[in-house]
Amino acid sequence: MRKRWKEFVRDESGIGVVEMILILVVLIALVLIFKSQLTSLVGTIFDKISTQSGRV
């Protein structure tokens, strides 16, 4: 019984999936929190790209 418990504690095969899910949850939360700021930033960047592309 102890041997099985030690193997269970040492088994790390599911940790990668849990970490990926937590990272995705944090990223989605950040996007939702800063949605308006991100939208204005992307809009500003695309405006600069479109105005400065005529110079090239």
N, C-alpha and C positions, 0 to 999 in steps of 0.2 A: 504493500500500500504506500509506503514512504517513497519508493522508487517512482511510482506513477505520479505522486504529488510533485516530486522534484522535476520530473519531465514536464508536467503541466506548467509549473512556474517558469521554467526555462524556455518554454515554447513561445516564440515571438512572431509567429507567422501572421497573426491578425493585426499586429500593431500598425503596419503600413497602411492598411485600409482605413483604420480609425484615424490615423494622422491626416490622411488625405481628406476625409470627410470634415474633420475639424478645421482644416485650412480653408476648404471651400466655404464652410459656414461663416468663418471670419471674413473672408473676402466679400461674400454676398452682403454681410451686415455692413461692411465699410462702404460698399457701393450704395446701399440704400441710405445710409446716414449722410453721405456726401454727394448725393445724386445731383443736386442743383449746382454745386460747385464744379463737379466733373463735367456737367453739360456745358456750362459757360466756358470752362477751360478748353474743351474740345472745339467748341464753336469759335473761340478766339484763334486757336491754332489753325483751323481750316480757313478762316478769313485771311490770316497772314499768308498762308500758302497760296491762296487764290490771288491775292493782290501782288505778291512778289513773284509769282510764276510768269506774269506778263513782262517782267524785266529781263528774263532770261532769253 
